[in-house]
């Protein structure tokens, strides 16, 4: 018995609307500020500090306290 052909269509309410895009929530390790961004990307001016296999995100206000360079 052949497989039925599946058709894809948009419901009338979805016609003309943008396709939803995936988003990620990033929370600052220091102050718990929240920002939404594309998955796999940090929000603008945010920084990451790595400790072993762990990565910690910091908002621009908290990133001021992060060490700069490798000589501290």
C-alpha distance (Angstrom), angle and dihedral (degrees) to the residues before:
residue distance angle dihedral
X1 . . .
X2 3.81 . .
X3 3.78 120.4 .
X4 3.79 115.2 -103.9
X5 3.77 115.6 -106.6
X6 3.76 111.4 -112.8
X7 3.76 118.9 -145.5
X8 3.75 125.2 -160.1
X9 3.76 121.9 -150.1
X10 3.76 138.4 160.1
X11 3.76 120.3 -111.7
X12 3.83 113.8 -116.4
X13 3.83 90.5 -106.5
X14 3.82 92.5 55.0
X15 3.81 96.8 51.8
X16 3.80 110.5 110.9
X17 3.81 95.7 11.8
X18 3.81 120.5 117.1
X19 3.79 117.0 -103.0
X20 3.83 110.0 -103.5
X21 3.79 113.4 -106.8
X22 3.83 124.0 -148.4
X23 3.80 115.6 -105.7
X24 3.78 134.7 -168.0
X25 3.79 129.1 -147.4
X26 3.81 114.6 -135.8
X27 3.81 118.3 -165.4
X28 3.81 122.1 -161.8
X29 3.80 113.2 -118.8
X30 3.81 91.6 -145.4
X31 3.82 106.7 45.3
X32 3.83 102.6 5.5
X33 3.82 92.9 -119.9
X34 3.80 111.0 164.6
X35 3.81 129.9 -137.8
X36 3.78 133.2 173.1
X37 3.80 121.0 -136.2
X38 3.79 143.3 150.5
X39 3.81 113.1 -67.8
X40 3.79 111.0 -90.8
X41 3.83 93.8 21.3
X42 3.78 132.5 96.3
X43 3.79 120.6 -132.8
X44 3.82 115.8 -101.1
X45 3.85 113.3 -68.8
X46 3.82 94.1 4.5
X47 3.81 117.7 131.4
X48 3.79 136.5 -154.5
X49 3.78 128.4 -139.0
X50 3.81 117.4 -162.3
X51 3.81 125.5 -149.3
X52 3.78 109.8 -179.9
X53 3.80 107.4 -56.9
X54 3.82 93.3 -16.6
X55 3.81 123.3 93.2
X56 3.80 122.6 -161.7
X57 3.82 123.8 -161.5
X58 3.81 122.2 -144.5
X59 3.82 128.7 -167.9
X60 3.84 118.0 -128.8
X61 3.84 92.5 -95.7
X62 3.82 93.7 52.3
X63 3.83 94.3 37.6
X64 3.81 88.8 69.8
X65 3.81 88.0 77.3
X66 3.81 94.8 52.8
X67 3.81 117.0 106.7
X68 3.80 114.1 -99.0
X69 3.78 117.5 -137.7
X70 3.79 125.3 -14.2
X71 3.81 102.3 -75.6
X72 3.79 104.5 83.1
